[in-house]
Amino acid sequence: MDNTFSQTVNREPVGTLFIKDVDRIDCATFDPSVGVTGKSWYVDVEVGGALDDNGFVYDFSLLKKLVKKILKETVDHALLIPIKSSSVEFESAGDNERWTLSAKTKLIGNNSTWTYECPKGSVYPVRSLKITRNIIEQECTKLVRHRLPNTIQKVAVKLRKEEGDAHSTFFRYTHGITGHEGLCQRLFHGHRSRVEVFVADERRTDLERYVAHDLFGSIVHIASVDQVTSGVYEPGMRMNRDESVSLAYTGSLGTYKAEIPLSRTFFVKSFTSIESITTEVAMHLKERFHIQAPVRVHCYEGIDKGAITEV
Ligand SMILES: Nc1nc2c(c(=O)[nH]1)N=C([C@H](O)[C@H](O)COP(=O)(O)OP(=O)(O)OP(=O)(O)O)CN2
């Protein structure tokens, strides 16, 4: 956002405030050229308008609460779908919605289809042909603008990627946590996550790249074997086969069902929590590379949080 606003409007006292990292979004997006992908962003906000009796554009505390509430009710932990795309089909299914999403993606090498049957609110439909960061920023800006008073003349919501260090490796995953009482039960919510690997306390960026790119294929859905209702699966791996796997479970908000390309699904034996995923990764590295020394893995769940396992 430029800062000319406060300089050019000089008839009444005005100002522009900003809050960096007001919230973080963890969601999933559907892109016809990539498929369903986990995403995480820092959220920054700028708001400009007339000053009140305290000299505030808007109280920081109230703005933080409002932005968090709006994001939680809309895009956070949702699957964002571009409903103007010809790759997207929608049907109502009683209390649920049913979405069919077709992707042509070089990452998988075939035409692939994701289906998602979910309680209302699990999908955030966007009136666009595709979902980009810029389009989500515009959508969030509209949502926040709409809930602020008329004294506010300018709003900008910006999404910022986590940078990491020069050697950081990231992967993107979606998952649903069957028994979670909150929005993490949604089968397609996701994260952009860093992975760090240490062998005998020495950082191993080669193994980090192996985990992100080879084991998980950079973009992956992580399912537990007890979520599978039909299709083949093998815990601890992704299977490079041109077929789908069906997942289903019921949480406190309703029933979730999905069909996902098998080559994009990694199966864990127990839970899809970050603790279980990290343990699965550490065990895999130890066995696959016959490592005798202690292997310590830090897998993030989105930004600044995650789990550590040493084996
Ligand atoms: N110990 C764990 N706790 C939680 C896990 C987990 O794997 N291990 N996972 C989740 C969800 O998957 C969720 O996506 C985490 O996102 P988060 O933003 O922390 O969840 P909230 O929306 O509940 O948090 P806010 O700070 O309110 O945004 C949850 N917990």
The ligand as a MOL file (V3000), in Angstrom:
LIG
                    3D

  0  0  0     0  0            999 V3000
M  V30 BEGIN CTAB
M  V30 COUNTS 30 31 0 0 0
M  V30 BEGIN ATOM
M  V30 1 N -0.5770 -30.9480 18.9760 0
M  V30 2 C -1.2610 -30.7000 17.8170 0
M  V30 3 N -2.2470 -29.8050 17.8240 0
M  V30 4 C -2.8980 -29.5210 16.6650 0
M  V30 5 C -2.5460 -30.1890 15.4670 0
M  V30 6 C -1.4960 -31.1580 15.4970 0
M  V30 7 O -1.1490 -31.7950 14.4830 0
M  V30 8 N -0.8800 -31.3750 16.6890 0
M  V30 9 N -3.1830 -29.8470 14.3140 0
M  V30 10 C -4.1220 -28.9320 14.2530 0
M  V30 11 C -4.7480 -28.5740 12.9160 0
M  V30 12 O -4.3030 -29.4420 11.9090 0
M  V30 13 C -4.5930 -27.1010 12.4780 0
M  V30 14 O -4.4820 -26.9630 11.0870 0
M  V30 15 C -3.5060 -26.3050 13.1070 0
M  V30 16 O -3.7430 -24.9450 12.8000 0
M  V30 17 P -3.9750 -23.8030 13.8940 0
M  V30 18 O -3.9660 -22.5340 13.1320 0
M  V30 19 O -3.0350 -23.9390 15.0380 0
M  V30 20 O -5.3630 -24.1300 14.4460 0
M  V30 21 P -6.3560 -23.1550 15.0850 0
M  V30 22 O -7.1590 -22.5480 13.9820 0
M  V30 23 O -7.0980 -23.9830 16.0730 0
M  V30 24 O -5.4930 -22.0450 15.8110 0
M  V30 25 P -5.7260 -20.4790 15.8260 0
M  V30 26 O -4.5550 -19.9140 16.5510 0
M  V30 27 O -7.0100 -20.2670 16.5180 0
M  V30 28 O -5.7780 -20.0260 14.3830 0
M  V30 29 C -4.6250 -28.2910 15.4740 0
M  V30 30 N -3.8970 -28.6020 16.6510 0
M  V30 END ATOM
M  V30 BEGIN BOND
M  V30 1 1 1 2
M  V30 2 2 2 3
M  V30 3 1 2 8
M  V30 4 1 3 4
M  V30 5 2 4 5
M  V30 6 1 4 30
M  V30 7 1 5 6
M  V30 8 1 5 9
M  V30 9 2 6 7
M  V30 10 1 6 8
M  V30 11 2 9 10
M  V30 12 1 10 11
M  V30 13 1 10 29
M  V30 14 1 11 12
M  V30 15 1 11 13
M  V30 16 1 13 14
M  V30 17 1 13 15
M  V30 18 1 15 16
M  V30 19 1 16 17
M  V30 20 2 17 18
M  V30 21 1 17 19
M  V30 22 1 17 20
M  V30 23 1 20 21
M  V30 24 2 21 22
M  V30 25 1 21 23
M  V30 26 1 21 24
M  V30 27 1 24 25
M  V30 28 2 25 26
M  V30 29 1 25 27
M  V30 30 1 25 28
M  V30 31 1 29 30
M  V30 END BOND
M  V30 END CTAB
M  END
